[in-house]
Amino acid sequence: MLIQKRFYKWDDQFSDLPIKLGQEKAILIEKGIIAQVIKEGEEEEEWMIKDHEGSRVKITEKLVTGIAFYRPSKIAIHGVEVIGKFHSEINDHLDRRFESIEELNNDSQSQSSYTLSDLMVILYGDAIASFVMIIKKKKPE
């Protein structure tokens, strides 16, 4: 299986998600947006988004630091579902709305030290989007 990753600068304005990076866990619980604890720890937790099978929300120090979707999840980015679509079907849509990060597309190892913006990572298996991760990387100013 051919695996390919694409990295984009994340911008919440193009998201149809009920969760935003940096949101407080308590608010998400109060609104009933996150439902079930998947992994619980002192500083880091993972929750499932209610009514989104195949989703995970990473919470670090009570704030959302990551949002992940994989099959069979339905994630719409500016009105277009991503999971299960061929690269060729969604690439133009994503490139019009998000800035591709070529330095990471060419060297994904540098992702750990990247802090210029929040990231959206799309993982393609045999040219089909199977995993989307939105990660809090930008350091507060």
N, CA, C and O atoms as CSV, one atom per row, in Angstrom:
chain,resi,resn,atom,element,x,y,z
A,1,MET,N,N,0.847,-1.178,0.000
A,1,MET,CA,C,0.000,0.000,0.000
A,1,MET,C,C,0.891,1.238,0.000
A,1,MET,O,O,1.833,1.336,0.786
A,2,LEU,N,N,0.593,2.156,-0.865
A,2,LEU,CA,C,1.309,3.430,-0.947
A,2,LEU,C,C,0.698,4.407,0.053
A,2,LEU,O,O,-0.502,4.679,0.007
A,3,ILE,N,N,1.524,4.933,0.956
A,3,ILE,CA,C,1.081,5.887,1.967
A,3,ILE,C,C,1.654,7.257,1.624
A,3,ILE,O,O,2.847,7.389,1.354
A,4,GLN,N,N,0.798,8.269,1.635
A,4,GLN,CA,C,1.230,9.635,1.359
A,4,GLN,C,C,0.614,10.565,2.394
A,4,GLN,O,O,-0.543,10.394,2.776
A,5,LYS,N,N,1.390,11.557,2.851
A,5,LYS,CA,C,0.892,12.571,3.778
A,5,LYS,C,C,0.914,13.921,3.095
A,5,LYS,O,O,1.825,14.234,2.329
A,6,ARG,N,N,-0.115,14.725,3.386
A,6,ARG,CA,C,-0.151,16.111,2.917
A,6,ARG,C,C,-0.368,16.993,4.132
A,6,ARG,O,O,-1.220,16.711,4.973
A,7,PHE,N,N,0.418,18.076,4.219
A,7,PHE,CA,C,0.360,19.003,5.342
A,7,PHE,C,C,-0.148,20.351,4.860
A,7,PHE,O,O,0.281,20.863,3.826
A,8,TYR,N,N,-1.072,20.916,5.633
A,8,TYR,CA,C,-1.625,22.235,5.331
A,8,TYR,C,C,-1.625,23.072,6.608
A,8,TYR,O,O,-1.684,22.539,7.717
A,9,LYS,N,N,-1.559,24.392,6.433
A,9,LYS,CA,C,-1.779,25.294,7.556
A,9,LYS,C,C,-3.272,25.255,7.853
A,9,LYS,O,O,-4.093,25.485,6.966
A,10,TRP,N,N,-3.620,24.964,9.096
A,10,TRP,CA,C,-5.024,24.846,9.481
A,10,TRP,C,C,-5.628,26.217,9.710
A,10,TRP,O,O,-5.004,27.094,10.306
A,11,ASP,N,N,-6.862,26.393,9.224
A,11,ASP,CA,C,-7.607,27.626,9.404
A,11,ASP,C,C,-9.036,27.249,9.776
A,11,ASP,O,O,-9.761,26.684,8.958
A,12,ASP,N,N,-9.445,27.559,11.005
A,12,ASP,CA,C,-10.776,27.198,11.497
A,12,ASP,C,C,-11.916,27.766,10.660
A,12,ASP,O,O,-13.014,27.210,10.663
A,13,GLN,N,N,-11.677,28.858,9.945
A,13,GLN,CA,C,-12.787,29.470,9.197
A,13,GLN,C,C,-13.319,28.559,8.092
A,13,GLN,O,O,-14.442,28.747,7.625
A,14,PHE,N,N,-12.524,27.578,7.673
A,14,PHE,CA,C,-12.980,26.660,6.626
A,14,PHE,C,C,-13.483,25.343,7.194
A,14,PHE,O,O,-13.667,24.374,6.456
A,15,SER,N,N,-13.702,25.305,8.485
A,15,SER,CA,C,-14.087,24.065,9.152
A,15,SER,C,C,-15.574,24.044,9.461
A,15,SER,O,O,-16.162,25.055,9.844
A,16,ASP,N,N,-16.168,22.875,9.287
A,16,ASP,CA,C,-17.552,22.640,9.683
A,16,ASP,C,C,-17.596,21.854,10.987
A,16,ASP,O,O,-18.639,21.310,11.350
A,17,LEU,N,N,-16.471,21.790,11.693
A,17,LEU,CA,C,-16.369,20.982,12.899
A,17,LEU,C,C,-17.013,21.665,14.103
A,17,LEU,O,O,-17.003,22.891,14.206
A,18,PRO,N,N,-17.573,20.867,15.010
A,18,PRO,CA,C,-18.169,21.435,16.217
A,18,PRO,C,C,-17.126,21.780,17.284
A,18,PRO,O,O,-17.474,22.314,18.337
A,19,ILE,N,N,-15.859,21.480,17.021
A,19,ILE,CA,C,-14.772,21.683,17.973
A,19,ILE,C,C,-13.685,22.528,17.331
A,19,ILE,O,O,-13.398,22.389,16.142
A,20,LYS,N,N,-13.090,23.392,18.115
A,20,LYS,CA,C,-11.977,24.233,17.652
A,20,LYS,C,C,-10.740,23.929,18.498
A,20,LYS,O,O,-10.852,23.595,19.677
A,21,LEU,N,N,-9.584,24.046,17.897
A,21,LEU,CA,C,-8.348,23.904,18.655
A,21,LEU,C,C,-8.308,24.970,19.737
A,21,LEU,O,O,-8.688,26.116,19.498
A,22,GLY,N,N,-7.851,24.600,20.922
A,22,GLY,CA,C,-7.745,25.546,22.025
A,22,GLY,C,C,-8.996,25.666,22.879
A,22,GLY,O,O,-8.964,26.332,23.913
A,23,GLN,N,N,-10.116,25.031,22.472
A,23,GLN,CA,C,-11.334,25.089,23.277
A,23,GLN,C,C,-11.134,24.354,24.598
A,23,GLN,O,O,-10.338,23.419,24.688
A,24,GLU,N,N,-11.862,24.784,25.610
A,24,GLU,CA,C,-11.771,24.146,26.912
A,24,GLU,C,C,-12.629,22.884,26.968
A,24,GLU,O,O,-13.749,22.847,26.459
A,25,LYS,N,N,-12.074,21.859,27.599
A,25,LYS,CA,C,-12.767,20.574,27.752
A,25,LYS,C,C,-14.107,20.754,28.452
A,25,LYS,O,O,-15.103,20.170,28.026
A,26,ALA,N,N,-14.153,21.548,29.513
A,26,ALA,CA,C,-15.378,21.721,30.295
A,26,ALA,C,C,-16.533,22.233,29.432
A,26,ALA,O,O,-17.671,21.798,29.607
A,27,ILE,N,N,-16.255,23.139,28.516
A,27,ILE,CA,C,-17.296,23.681,27.634
A,27,ILE,C,C,-17.821,22.604,26.691
A,27,ILE,O,O,-19.024,22.518,26.445
A,28,LEU,N,N,-16.907,21.779,26.162
A,28,LEU,CA,C,-17.310,20.703,25.246
A,28,LEU,C,C,-18.173,19.661,25.947
A,28,LEU,O,O,-19.116,19.134,25.357
A,29,ILE,N,N,-17.852,19.367,27.200
A,29,ILE,CA,C,-18.666,18.421,27.976
A,29,ILE,C,C,-20.026,19.034,28.278
A,29,ILE,O,O,-21.058,18.379,28.136
A,30,GLU,N,N,-20.018,20.292,28.695
A,30,GLU,CA,C,-21.266,20.991,29.033
A,30,GLU,C,C,-22.221,21.044,27.841
A,30,GLU,O,O,-23.429,20.867,27.999
A,31,LYS,N,N,-21.681,21.285,26.662
A,31,LYS,CA,C,-22.506,21.362,25.447
A,31,LYS,C,C,-22.832,19.980,24.871
A,31,LYS,O,O,-23.600,19.878,23.915
A,32,GLY,N,N,-22.254,18.919,25.444
A,32,GLY,CA,C,-22.516,17.562,24.965
A,32,GLY,C,C,-21.831,17.241,23.653
A,32,GLY,O,O,-22.288,16.361,22.923
A,33,ILE,N,N,-20.748,17.932,23.333
A,33,ILE,CA,C,-20.048,17.720,22.067
A,33,ILE,C,C,-19.109,16.518,22.141
A,33,ILE,O,O,-19.004,15.744,21.189
A,34,ILE,N,N,-18.427,16.366,23.279
A,34,ILE,CA,C,-17.605,15.173,23.466
A,34,ILE,C,C,-18.324,14.263,24.443
A,34,ILE,O,O,-18.938,14.726,25.404
A,35,ALA,N,N,-18.244,12.959,24.189
A,35,ALA,CA,C,-19.113,12.065,24.925
A,35,ALA,C,C,-18.392,10.996,25.733
A,35,ALA,O,O,-18.750,10.762,26.887
A,36,GLN,N,N,-17.419,10.364,25.179
A,36,GLN,CA,C,-16.868,9.180,25.800
A,36,GLN,C,C,-15.353,9.297,25.922
A,36,GLN,O,O,-14.672,9.630,24.952
A,37,VAL,N,N,-14.828,9.025,27.111
A,37,VAL,CA,C,-13.383,9.044,27.316
A,37,VAL,C,C,-12.791,7.777,26.708
A,37,VAL,O,O,-13.233,6.668,27.009
A,38,ILE,N,N,-11.791,7.949,25.855
A,38,ILE,CA,C,-11.101,6.819,25.244
A,38,ILE,C,C,-9.840,6.508,26.047
A,38,ILE,O,O,-9.535,5.348,26.322
A,39,LYS,N,N,-9.119,7.553,26.416
A,39,LYS,CA,C,-7.882,7.411,27.181
A,39,LYS,C,C,-7.860,8.541,28.207
A,39,LYS,O,O,-8.058,9.707,27.867
A,40,GLU,N,N,-7.618,8.182,29.457
A,40,GLU,CA,C,-7.636,9.199,30.504
A,40,GLU,C,C,-6.281,9.233,31.198
A,40,GLU,O,O,-5.710,8.196,31.533
A,41,GLY,N,N,-5.780,10.443,31.405
A,41,GLY,CA,C,-4.512,10.628,32.090
A,41,GLY,C,C,-4.538,11.926,32.868
A,41,GLY,O,O,-5.514,12.674,32.816
A,42,GLU,N,N,-3.471,12.190,33.582
A,42,GLU,CA,C,-3.426,13.410,34.376
A,42,GLU,C,C,-3.317,14.664,33.521
A,42,GLU,O,O,-4.008,15.650,33.777
A,43,GLU,N,N,-2.461,14.637,32.513
A,43,GLU,CA,C,-2.252,15.821,31.676
A,43,GLU,C,C,-2.848,15.678,30.285
A,43,GLU,O,O,-3.131,16.680,29.628
A,44,GLU,N,N,-3.043,14.444,29.825
A,44,GLU,CA,C,-3.495,14.224,28.452
A,44,GLU,C,C,-4.628,13.206,28.436
A,44,GLU,O,O,-4.569,12.175,29.107
A,45,GLU,N,N,-5.669,13.517,27.651
A,45,GLU,CA,C,-6.827,12.638,27.520
A,45,GLU,C,C,-7.232,12.556,26.055
A,45,GLU,O,O,-6.884,13.418,25.248
A,46,GLU,N,N,-7.978,11.498,25.727
A,46,GLU,CA,C,-8.605,11.390,24.409
A,46,GLU,C,C,-10.083,11.118,24.618
A,46,GLU,O,O,-10.468,10.277,25.429
A,47,TRP,N,N,-10.902,11.844,23.874
A,47,TRP,CA,C,-12.350,11.706,23.924
A,47,TRP,C,C,-12.873,11.437,22.522
A,47,TRP,O,O,-12.186,11.690,21.532
A,48,MET,N,N,-14.092,10.925,22.448
A,48,MET,CA,C,-14.759,10.751,21.162
A,48,MET,C,C,-15.769,11.879,20.989
A,48,MET,O,O,-16.443,12.270,21.942
A,49,ILE,N,N,-15.870,12.396,19.781
A,49,ILE,CA,C,-16.869,13.424,19.483
A,49,ILE,C,C,-18.221,12.728,19.357
A,49,ILE,O,O,-18.361,11.753,18.618
A,50,LYS,N,N,-19.209,13.235,20.082
A,50,LYS,CA,C,-20.547,12.643,20.050
A,50,LYS,C,C,-21.070,12.638,18.614
A,50,LYS,O,O,-20.928,13.620,17.885
A,51,ASP,N,N,-21.668,11.531,18.226
A,51,ASP,CA,C,-22.260,11.353,16.891
A,51,ASP,C,C,-21.230,11.392,15.768
A,51,ASP,O,O,-21.595,11.620,14.615
A,52,HIS,N,N,-19.953,11.177,16.076
A,52,HIS,CA,C,-18.903,11.109,15.050
A,52,HIS,C,C,-18.073,9.849,15.280
A,52,HIS,O,O,-16.979,9.906,15.841
A,53,GLU,N,N,-18.606,8.718,14.841
A,53,GLU,CA,C,-17.850,7.480,14.962
A,53,GLU,C,C,-16.539,7.641,14.188
A,53,GLU,O,O,-16.523,8.211,13.096
A,54,GLY,N,N,-15.459,7.144,14.750
A,54,GLY,CA,C,-14.167,7.285,14.089
A,54,GLY,C,C,-13.529,8.638,14.334
A,54,GLY,O,O,-12.817,9.161,13.476
A,55,SER,N,N,-13.784,9.208,15.509
A,55,SER,CA,C,-13.203,10.511,15.824
A,55,SER,C,C,-12.502,10.451,17.173
A,55,SER,O,O,-12.853,9.649,18.038
A,56,ARG,N,N,-11.515,11.306,17.334
A,56,ARG,CA,C,-10.811,11.437,18.604
A,56,ARG,C,C,-10.489,12.909,18.829
A,56,ARG,O,O,-10.176,13.633,17.883
A,57,VAL,N,N,-10.565,13.348,20.071
A,57,VAL,CA,C,-10.166,14.686,20.457
A,57,VAL,C,C,-9.089,14.528,21.514
A,57,VAL,O,O,-9.310,13.902,22.551
A,58,LYS,N,N,-7.932,15.094,21.247
A,58,LYS,CA,C,-6.841,15.047,22.220
A,58,LYS,C,C,-6.920,16.308,23.066
A,58,LYS,O,O,-6.978,17.421,22.544
A,59,ILE,N,N,-6.920,16.118,24.372
A,59,ILE,CA,C,-7.000,17.233,25.306
A,59,ILE,C,C,-5.755,17.201,26.180
A,59,ILE,O,O,-5.462,16.204,26.840
A,60,THR,N,N,-5.030,18.312,26.171
A,60,THR,CA,C,-3.823,18.446,26.974
A,60,THR,C,C,-4.016,19.635,27.899
A,60,THR,O,O,-4.305,20.745,27.452
A,61,GLU,N,N,-3.854,19.393,29.183
A,61,GLU,CA,C,-4.028,20.437,30.185
A,61,GLU,C,C,-5.365,21.172,30.013
A,61,GLU,O,O,-5.430,22.399,30.094
A,62,LYS,N,N,-6.428,20.393,29.774
A,62,LYS,CA,C,-7.820,20.847,29.710
A,62,LYS,C,C,-8.178,21.641,28.459
A,62,LYS,O,O,-9.249,22.245,28.398
A,63,LEU,N,N,-7.283,21.650,27.444
A,63,LEU,CA,C,-7.556,22.341,26.181
A,63,LEU,C,C,-7.408,21.380,25.008
A,63,LEU,O,O,-6.592,20.460,25.053
A,64,VAL,N,N,-8.194,21.594,23.962
A,64,VAL,CA,C,-8.113,20.764,22.760
A,64,VAL,C,C,-6.806,21.067,22.030
A,64,VAL,O,O,-6.543,22.207,21.647
A,65,THR,N,N,-5.991,20.025,21.843
A,65,THR,CA,C,-4.718,20.175,21.129
A,65,THR,C,C,-4.665,19.331,19.864
A,65,THR,O,O,-3.713,19.439,19.090
A,66,GLY,N,N,-5.669,18.494,19.644
A,66,GLY,CA,C,-5.694,17.686,18.436
A,66,GLY,C,C,-7.080,17.130,18.180
A,66,GLY,O,O,-7.822,16.823,19.114
A,67,ILE,N,N,-7.423,17.003,16.907
A,67,ILE,CA,C,-8.695,16.425,16.495
A,67,ILE,C,C,-8.373,15.459,15.365
A,67,ILE,O,O,-7.730,15.838,14.386
A,68,ALA,N,N,-8.819,14.207,15.496
A,68,ALA,CA,C,-8.505,13.202,14.485
A,68,ALA,C,C,-9.784,12.537,13.981
A,68,ALA,O,O,-10.721,12.297,14.743
A,69,PHE,N,N,-9.801,12.250,12.694
A,69,PHE,CA,C,-10.916,11.546,12.062
A,69,PHE,C,C,-10.356,10.449,11.173
A,69,PHE,O,O,-9.369,10.657,10.466
A,70,TYR,N,N,-10.984,9.284,11.208
A,70,TYR,CA,C,-10.589,8.185,10.340
A,70,TYR,C,C,-11.845,7.402,9.997
A,70,TYR,O,O,-12.903,7.611,10.591
A,71,ARG,N,N,-11.721,6.508,9.043
A,71,ARG,CA,C,-12.898,5.748,8.615
A,71,ARG,C,C,-13.552,5.079,9.800
A,71,ARG,O,O,-12.843,4.545,10.652
A,72,PRO,N,N,-14.841,5.079,9.897
A,72,PRO,CA,C,-15.869,5.505,8.956
A,72,PRO,C,C,-16.357,6.935,9.164
A,72,PRO,O,O,-17.465,7.269,8.745
A,73,SER,N,N,-15.570,7.769,9.790
A,73,SER,CA,C,-15.982,9.127,10.123
A,73,SER,C,C,-16.343,9.948,8.888
A,73,SER,O,O,-15.864,9.695,7.782
A,74,LYS,N,N,-17.189,10.922,9.112
A,74,LYS,CA,C,-17.552,11.882,8.058
A,74,LYS,C,C,-17.057,13.242,8.515
A,74,LYS,O,O,-17.607,13.813,9.457
A,75,ILE,N,N,-16.031,13.771,7.869
A,75,ILE,CA,C,-15.540,15.104,8.192
A,75,ILE,C,C,-15.727,15.975,6.955
A,75,ILE,O,O,-15.282,15.627,5.861
A,76,ALA,N,N,-16.385,17.103,7.145
A,76,ALA,CA,C,-16.573,18.044,6.049
A,76,ALA,C,C,-15.656,19.241,6.280
A,76,ALA,O,O,-15.664,19.852,7.349
A,77,ILE,N,N,-14.888,19.554,5.286
A,77,ILE,CA,C,-14.040,20.735,5.344
A,77,ILE,C,C,-14.555,21.681,4.277
A,77,ILE,O,O,-14.413,21.442,3.078
A,78,HIS,N,N,-15.150,22.751,4.744
A,78,HIS,CA,C,-15.807,23.732,3.884
A,78,HIS,C,C,-16.801,23.049,2.943
A,78,HIS,O,O,-16.833,23.305,1.739
A,79,GLY,N,N,-17.611,22.171,3.540
A,79,GLY,CA,C,-18.695,21.539,2.809
A,79,GLY,C,C,-18.334,20.309,2.009
A,79,GLY,O,O,-19.209,19.738,1.358
A,80,VAL,N,N,-17.093,19.875,2.026
A,80,VAL,CA,C,-16.675,18.707,1.247
A,80,VAL,C,C,-16.187,17.620,2.197
A,80,VAL,O,O,-15.289,17.845,3.008
A,81,GLU,N,N,-16.794,16.431,2.086
A,81,GLU,CA,C,-16.322,15.306,2.893
A,81,GLU,C,C,-14.964,14.860,2.384
A,81,GLU,O,O,-14.714,14.849,1.179
A,82,VAL,N,N,-14.086,14.491,3.313
A,82,VAL,CA,C,-12.706,14.165,2.960
A,82,VAL,C,C,-12.423,12.664,3.051
A,82,VAL,O,O,-11.872,12.080,2.117
A,83,ILE,N,N,-12.795,12.040,4.166
A,83,ILE,CA,C,-12.484,10.627,4.401
A,83,ILE,C,C,-13.131,9.761,3.320
A,83,ILE,O,O,-14.318,9.894,3.022
A,84,GLY,N,N,-12.323,8.873,2.744
A,84,GLY,CA,C,-12.825,7.959,1.717
A,84,GLY,C,C,-12.775,8.517,0.312
A,84,GLY,O,O,-13.132,7.819,-0.637
A,85,LYS,N,N,-12.346,9.746,0.155
A,85,LYS,CA,C,-12.269,10.366,-1.178
A,85,LYS,C,C,-10.866,10.187,-1.763
A,85,LYS,O,O,-9.874,10.144,-1.036
A,86,PHE,N,N,-10.810,10.086,-3.068
A,86,PHE,CA,C,-9.522,10.017,-3.751
A,86,PHE,C,C,-8.814,11.367,-3.668
A,86,PHE,O,O,-9.451,12.420,-3.672
A,87,HIS,N,N,-7.515,11.314,-3.594
A,87,HIS,CA,C,-6.672,12.515,-3.559
A,87,HIS,C,C,-7.084,13.474,-4.669
A,87,HIS,O,O,-7.216,14.676,-4.438
A,88,SER,N,N,-7.283,12.951,-5.856
A,88,SER,CA,C,-7.621,13.791,-7.009
A,88,SER,C,C,-8.983,14.480,-6.853
A,88,SER,O,O,-9.211,15.527,-7.459
A,89,GLU,N,N,-9.881,13.914,-6.059
A,89,GLU,CA,C,-11.208,14.497,-5.851
A,89,GLU,C,C,-11.180,15.692,-4.911
A,89,GLU,O,O,-11.994,16.604,-5.059
A,90,ILE,N,N,-10.268,15.713,-3.953
A,90,ILE,CA,C,-10.296,16.753,-2.918
A,90,ILE,C,C,-9.091,17.689,-2.946
A,90,ILE,O,O,-9.103,18.729,-2.286
A,91,ASN,N,N,-8.063,17.336,-3.694
A,91,ASN,CA,C,-6.828,18.117,-3.670
A,91,ASN,C,C,-7.050,19.571,-4.078
A,91,ASN,O,O,-6.585,20.472,-3.379
A,92,ASP,N,N,-7.737,19.825,-5.175
A,92,ASP,CA,C,-7.968,21.206,-5.624
A,92,ASP,C,C,-8.771,21.997,-4.594
A,92,ASP,O,O,-8.474,23.161,-4.324
A,93,HIS,N,N,-9.785,21.359,-4.023
A,93,HIS,CA,C,-10.614,22.002,-2.999
A,93,HIS,C,C,-9.753,22.434,-1.809
A,93,HIS,O,O,-9.859,23.567,-1.340
A,94,LEU,N,N,-8.910,21.533,-1.329
A,94,LEU,CA,C,-8.061,21.851,-0.184
A,94,LEU,C,C,-7.019,22.905,-0.529
A,94,LEU,O,O,-6.771,23.812,0.266
A,95,ASP,N,N,-6.410,22.798,-1.697
A,95,ASP,CA,C,-5.371,23.753,-2.093
A,95,ASP,C,C,-5.912,25.169,-2.275
A,95,ASP,O,O,-5.172,26.137,-2.098
A,96,ARG,N,N,-7.189,25.304,-2.626
A,96,ARG,CA,C,-7.787,26.640,-2.762
A,96,ARG,C,C,-8.043,27.288,-1.401
A,96,ARG,O,O,-8.064,28.514,-1.292
A,97,ARG,N,N,-8.237,26.477,-0.371
A,97,ARG,CA,C,-8.621,27.008,0.929
A,97,ARG,C,C,-7.514,27.005,1.972
A,97,ARG,O,O,-7.544,27.789,2.921
A,98,PHE,N,N,-6.554,26.138,1.799
A,98,PHE,CA,C,-5.486,26.007,2.785
A,98,PHE,C,C,-4.131,26.132,2.107
A,98,PHE,O,O,-3.952,25.731,0.957
A,99,GLU,N,N,-3.190,26.692,2.837
A,99,GLU,CA,C,-1.832,26.812,2.320
A,99,GLU,C,C,-1.090,25.505,2.579
A,99,GLU,O,O,-0.950,25.069,3.722
A,100,SER,N,N,-0.624,24.898,1.512
A,100,SER,CA,C,0.161,23.675,1.628
A,100,SER,C,C,1.520,24.016,2.239
A,100,SER,O,O,2.098,25.058,1.929
A,101,ILE,N,N,2.018,23.157,3.087
A,101,ILE,CA,C,3.318,23.391,3.719
A,101,ILE,C,C,4.320,22.461,3.056
A,101,ILE,O,O,4.512,21.321,3.478
A,102,GLU,N,N,4.950,22.971,2.016
A,102,GLU,CA,C,5.835,22.136,1.196
A,102,GLU,C,C,7.002,21.569,1.980
A,102,GLU,O,O,7.415,20.435,1.737
A,103,GLU,N,N,7.551,22.350,2.931
A,103,GLU,CA,C,8.696,21.838,3.699
A,103,GLU,C,C,8.324,20.576,4.460
A,103,GLU,O,O,9.165,19.691,4.622
A,104,LEU,N,N,7.080,20.468,4.932
A,104,LEU,CA,C,6.645,19.264,5.629
A,104,LEU,C,C,6.225,18.178,4.652
A,104,LEU,O,O,6.428,16.993,4.917
A,105,ASN,N,N,5.636,18.574,3.515
A,105,ASN,CA,C,5.265,17.583,2.518
A,105,ASN,C,C,6.501,16.863,1.992
A,105,ASN,O,O,6.429,15.691,1.623
A,106,ASN,N,N,7.635,17.560,1.958
A,106,ASN,CA,C,8.880,16.961,1.479
A,106,ASN,C,C,9.657,16.261,2.592
A,106,ASN,O,O,10.468,15.379,2.312
A,107,ASP,N,N,9.420,16.642,3.857
A,107,ASP,CA,C,10.154,16.066,4.979
A,107,ASP,C,C,9.260,16.046,6.208
A,107,ASP,O,O,9.321,16.955,7.036
A,108,SER,N,N,8.431,15.019,6.332
A,108,SER,CA,C,7.466,14.975,7.438
A,108,SER,C,C,8.141,14.806,8.793
A,108,SER,O,O,7.492,14.993,9.823
A,109,GLN,N,N,9.411,14.462,8.822
A,109,GLN,CA,C,10.128,14.339,10.096
A,109,GLN,C,C,10.241,15.677,10.808
A,109,GLN,O,O,10.350,15.716,12.034
A,110,SER,N,N,10.217,16.780,10.055
A,110,SER,CA,C,10.352,18.104,10.673
A,110,SER,C,C,9.042,18.581,11.309
A,110,SER,O,O,8.995,19.683,11.855
A,111,GLN,N,N,7.980,17.772,11.247
A,111,GLN,CA,C,6.690,18.140,11.836
A,111,GLN,C,C,6.810,18.398,13.332
A,111,GLN,O,O,6.163,19.308,13.852
A,112,SER,N,N,7.612,17.625,14.025
A,112,SER,CA,C,7.695,17.764,15.482
A,112,SER,C,C,8.237,19.130,15.913
A,112,SER,O,O,7.887,19.619,16.988
A,113,SER,N,N,9.080,19.745,15.094
A,113,SER,CA,C,9.646,21.046,15.468
A,113,SER,C,C,8.920,22.224,14.814
A,113,SER,O,O,9.275,23.375,15.066
A,114,TYR,N,N,7.926,21.960,13.993
A,114,TYR,CA,C,7.189,23.016,13.293
A,114,TYR,C,C,6.235,23.726,14.259
A,114,TYR,O,O,5.440,23.071,14.933
A,115,THR,N,N,6.309,25.079,14.331
A,115,THR,CA,C,5.437,25.838,15.244
A,115,THR,C,C,4.877,27.119,14.612
A,115,THR,O,O,4.368,27.981,15.328
A,116,LEU,N,N,4.962,27.255,13.287
A,116,LEU,CA,C,4.538,28.486,12.640
A,116,LEU,C,C,3.021,28.625,12.520
A,116,LEU,O,O,2.497,29.737,12.444
A,117,SER,N,N,2.326,27.500,12.503
A,117,SER,CA,C,0.867,27.525,12.398
A,117,SER,C,C,0.333,26.199,12.931
A,117,SER,O,O,1.093,25.257,13.156
A,118,ASP,N,N,-0.973,26.137,13.128
A,118,ASP,CA,C,-1.596,24.856,13.420
A,118,ASP,C,C,-1.603,24.049,12.127
A,118,ASP,O,O,-1.540,24.616,11.037
A,119,LEU,N,N,-1.681,22.723,12.248
A,119,LEU,CA,C,-1.552,21.858,11.077
A,119,LEU,C,C,-2.799,21.024,10.827
A,119,LEU,O,O,-3.517,20.647,11.754
A,120,MET,N,N,-3.038,20.746,9.549
A,120,MET,CA,C,-3.964,19.702,9.158
A,120,MET,C,C,-3.132,18.701,8.361
A,120,MET,O,O,-2.476,19.056,7.382
A,121,VAL,N,N,-3.172,17.454,8.796
A,121,VAL,CA,C,-2.429,16.395,8.125
A,121,VAL,C,C,-3.447,15.425,7.555
A,121,VAL,O,O,-4.337,14.962,8.268
A,122,ILE,N,N,-3.319,15.118,6.278
A,122,ILE,CA,C,-4.192,14.139,5.649
A,122,ILE,C,C,-3.323,12.974,5.213
A,122,ILE,O,O,-2.330,13.149,4.507
A,123,LEU,N,N,-3.712,11.785,5.642
A,123,LEU,CA,C,-2.994,10.573,5.297
A,123,LEU,C,C,-3.790,9.837,4.231
A,123,LEU,O,O,-4.972,9.540,4.410
A,124,TYR,N,N,-3.120,9.550,3.117
A,124,TYR,CA,C,-3.739,8.822,2.013
A,124,TYR,C,C,-3.137,7.430,1.946
A,124,TYR,O,O,-1.916,7.274,1.990
A,125,GLY,N,N,-3.986,6.419,1.841
A,125,GLY,CA,C,-3.552,5.059,1.586
A,125,GLY,C,C,-4.023,4.682,0.209
A,125,GLY,O,O,-5.225,4.629,-0.053
A,126,ASP,N,N,-3.071,4.414,-0.685
A,126,ASP,CA,C,-3.409,4.132,-2.093
A,126,ASP,C,C,-4.296,5.229,-2.683
A,126,ASP,O,O,-5.280,4.950,-3.369
A,127,ALA,N,N,-3.930,6.474,-2.404
A,127,ALA,CA,C,-4.561,7.686,-2.946
A,127,ALA,C,C,-5.951,7.978,-2.379
A,127,ALA,O,O,-6.639,8.862,-2.889
A,128,ILE,N,N,-6.379,7.263,-1.342
A,128,ILE,CA,C,-7.677,7.508,-0.717
A,128,ILE,C,C,-7.444,8.071,0.685
A,128,ILE,O,O,-6.700,7.492,1.476
A,129,ALA,N,N,-8.082,9.198,0.986
A,129,ALA,CA,C,-7.930,9.825,2.299
A,129,ALA,C,C,-8.531,8.908,3.363
A,129,ALA,O,O,-9.714,8.572,3.321
A,130,SER,N,N,-7.687,8.513,4.318
A,130,SER,CA,C,-8.162,7.595,5.346
A,130,SER,C,C,-8.006,8.155,6.758
A,130,SER,O,O,-8.519,7.570,7.712
A,131,PHE,N,N,-7.308,9.272,6.904
A,131,PHE,CA,C,-7.062,9.823,8.227
A,131,PHE,C,C,-6.830,11.327,8.096
A,131,PHE,O,O,-6.068,11.771,7.236
A,132,VAL,N,N,-7.488,12.107,8.950
A,132,VAL,CA,C,-7.279,13.555,8.997
A,132,VAL,C,C,-6.985,13.914,10.448
A,132,VAL,O,O,-7.718,13.531,11.360
A,133,MET,N,N,-5.902,14.657,10.642
A,133,MET,CA,C,-5.531,15.093,11.993
A,133,MET,C,C,-5.316,16.593,11.967
A,133,MET,O,O,-4.614,17.115,11.100
A,134,ILE,N,N,-5.918,17.280,12.914
A,134,ILE,CA,C,-5.729,18.716,13.065
A,134,ILE,C,C,-4.983,18.891,14.386
A,134,ILE,O,O,-5.444,18.431,15.430
A,135,ILE,N,N,-3.828,19.556,14.336
A,135,ILE,CA,C,-2.933,19.586,15.478
A,135,ILE,C,C,-2.594,21.024,15.869
A,135,ILE,O,O,-2.271,21.855,15.021
A,136,LYS,N,N,-2.675,21.296,17.164
A,136,LYS,CA,C,-2.278,22.594,17.704
A,136,LYS,C,C,-0.759,22.634,17.728
A,136,LYS,O,O,-0.136,21.931,18.522
A,137,LYS,N,N,-0.152,23.452,16.863
A,137,LYS,CA,C,1.303,23.568,16.795
A,137,LYS,C,C,1.771,24.991,17.014
A,137,LYS,O,O,2.887,25.216,17.482
A,138,LYS,N,N,0.918,25.961,16.677
A,138,LYS,CA,C,1.316,27.359,16.792
A,138,LYS,C,C,1.447,27.732,18.278
A,138,LYS,O,O,0.554,27.480,19.087
A,139,LYS,N,N,2.555,28.322,18.589
A,139,LYS,CA,C,2.809,28.756,19.964
A,139,LYS,C,C,2.079,30.075,20.213
A,139,LYS,O,O,2.048,30.942,19.339
A,140,PRO,N,N,1.489,30.231,21.410
A,140,PRO,CA,C,0.821,31.496,21.724
A,140,PRO,C,C,1.800,32.665,21.663
A,140,PRO,O,O,2.970,32.536,22.024
A,141,GLU,N,N,1.298,33.798,21.202
A,141,GLU,CA,C,2.163,34.971,21.058
A,141,GLU,C,C,2.187,35.790,22.323
A,141,GLU,O,O,2.865,36.816,22.382
